[in-house]
Amino acid sequence: MDMSGSFFTSMPIAIAAGGAIGAVSRHYLGSFIMRFSQGGFPLGTLLVNGLGAFLMGLLVELLALKFSLSPSLRGFLLVGLLGGFTTFSTYSLEMALLIERHQMLQAGLYAVLSFGLTLAGVFAGLYAGRFLA
């Protein structure tokens, strides 16, 4: 592969731009959702990660079955935008804080819901993508 081509200059820019948009979107949507959460439960991260998982499944399936995008645009959407939108590090920190505060029931619920919602989201997105294609 020719490493002097535009792919190696445009791909990092595309991913960085998508990541910036995704991270800012996660911050504002997560903050908005947290207005409705009580008791310190990290509902914002849970729902944002669930939505991001659904969108990842949907886009992957639509891109595989219906649309053809340049590698840079795929990188922008999947690695950048959705990678920046979803977050495992925030989930891990929130889980650690729940455990440190001895909120074991909430920590357990958060772990189960996070795994279940994101996995269900990806599958729902994949099936929706197949239906729409």
Secondary structure as a PSIPRED ss2 file (coil, helix, strand):
# PSIPRED VFORMAT (PSIPRED V4.0)

   1 M C   1.000  0.000  0.000
   2 D C   1.000  0.000  0.000
   3 M C   1.000  0.000  0.000
   4 S C   1.000  0.000  0.000
   5 G C   1.000  0.000  0.000
   6 S C   1.000  0.000  0.000
   7 F H   0.000  1.000  0.000
   8 F H   0.000  1.000  0.000
   9 T H   0.000  1.000  0.000
  10 S H   0.000  1.000  0.000
  11 M H   0.000  1.000  0.000
  12 P H   0.000  1.000  0.000
  13 I H   0.000  1.000  0.000
  14 A H   0.000  1.000  0.000
  15 I H   0.000  1.000  0.000
  16 A H   0.000  1.000  0.000
  17 A H   0.000  1.000  0.000
  18 G H   0.000  1.000  0.000
  19 G H   0.000  1.000  0.000
  20 A H   0.000  1.000  0.000
  21 I H   0.000  1.000  0.000
  22 G H   0.000  1.000  0.000
  23 A H   0.000  1.000  0.000
  24 V H   0.000  1.000  0.000
  25 S H   0.000  1.000  0.000
  26 R H   0.000  1.000  0.000
  27 H H   0.000  1.000  0.000
  28 Y H   0.000  1.000  0.000
  29 L H   0.000  1.000  0.000
  30 G H   0.000  1.000  0.000
  31 S H   0.000  1.000  0.000
  32 F H   0.000  1.000  0.000
  33 I H   0.000  1.000  0.000
  34 M H   0.000  1.000  0.000
  35 R C   1.000  0.000  0.000
  36 F C   1.000  0.000  0.000
  37 S C   1.000  0.000  0.000
  38 Q C   1.000  0.000  0.000
  39 G C   1.000  0.000  0.000
  40 G C   1.000  0.000  0.000
  41 F C   1.000  0.000  0.000
  42 P C   1.000  0.000  0.000
  43 L H   0.000  1.000  0.000
  44 G H   0.000  1.000  0.000
  45 T H   0.000  1.000  0.000
  46 L H   0.000  1.000  0.000
  47 L H   0.000  1.000  0.000
  48 V H   0.000  1.000  0.000
  49 N H   0.000  1.000  0.000
  50 G H   0.000  1.000  0.000
  51 L H   0.000  1.000  0.000
  52 G H   0.000  1.000  0.000
  53 A H   0.000  1.000  0.000
  54 F H   0.000  1.000  0.000
  55 L H   0.000  1.000  0.000
  56 M H   0.000  1.000  0.000
  57 G H   0.000  1.000  0.000
  58 L H   0.000  1.000  0.000
  59 L H   0.000  1.000  0.000
  60 V H   0.000  1.000  0.000
  61 E H   0.000  1.000  0.000
  62 L H   0.000  1.000  0.000
  63 L H   0.000  1.000  0.000
  64 A H   0.000  1.000  0.000
  65 L H   0.000  1.000  0.000
  66 K C   1.000  0.000  0.000
  67 F C   1.000  0.000  0.000
  68 S C   1.000  0.000  0.000
  69 L C   1.000  0.000  0.000
  70 S C   1.000  0.000  0.000
  71 P H   0.000  1.000  0.000
  72 S H   0.000  1.000  0.000
  73 L H   0.000  1.000  0.000
  74 R H   0.000  1.000  0.000
  75 G H   0.000  1.000  0.000
  76 F H   0.000  1.000  0.000
  77 L H   0.000  1.000  0.000
  78 L H   0.000  1.000  0.000
  79 V H   0.000  1.000  0.000
  80 G H   0.000  1.000  0.000
  81 L H   0.000  1.000  0.000
  82 L H   0.000  1.000  0.000
  83 G H   0.000  1.000  0.000
  84 G H   0.000  1.000  0.000
  85 F H   0.000  1.000  0.000
  86 T C   1.000  0.000  0.000
  87 T C   1.000  0.000  0.000
  88 F H   0.000  1.000  0.000
  89 S H   0.000  1.000  0.000
  90 T H   0.000  1.000  0.000
  91 Y H   0.000  1.000  0.000
  92 S H   0.000  1.000  0.000
  93 L H   0.000  1.000  0.000
  94 E H   0.000  1.000  0.000
  95 M H   0.000  1.000  0.000
  96 A H   0.000  1.000  0.000
  97 L H   0.000  1.000  0.000
  98 L H   0.000  1.000  0.000
  99 I H   0.000  1.000  0.000
 100 E H   0.000  1.000  0.000
 101 R C   1.000  0.000  0.000
 102 H C   1.000  0.000  0.000
 103 Q C   1.000  0.000  0.000
 104 M H   0.000  1.000  0.000
 105 L H   0.000  1.000  0.000
 106 Q H   0.000  1.000  0.000
 107 A H   0.000  1.000  0.000
 108 G H   0.000  1.000  0.000
 109 L H   0.000  1.000  0.000
 110 Y H   0.000  1.000  0.000
 111 A H   0.000  1.000  0.000
 112 V H   0.000  1.000  0.000
 113 L H   0.000  1.000  0.000
 114 S H   0.000  1.000  0.000
 115 F H   0.000  1.000  0.000
 116 G H   0.000  1.000  0.000
 117 L H   0.000  1.000  0.000
 118 T H   0.000  1.000  0.000
 119 L H   0.000  1.000  0.000
 120 A H   0.000  1.000  0.000
 121 G H   0.000  1.000  0.000
 122 V H   0.000  1.000  0.000
 123 F H   0.000  1.000  0.000
 124 A H   0.000  1.000  0.000
 125 G H   0.000  1.000  0.000
 126 L H   0.000  1.000  0.000
 127 Y H   0.000  1.000  0.000
 128 A H   0.000  1.000  0.000
 129 G H   0.000  1.000  0.000
 130 R H   0.000  1.000  0.000
 131 F H   0.000  1.000  0.000
 132 L H   0.000  1.000  0.000
 133 A C   1.000  0.000  0.000
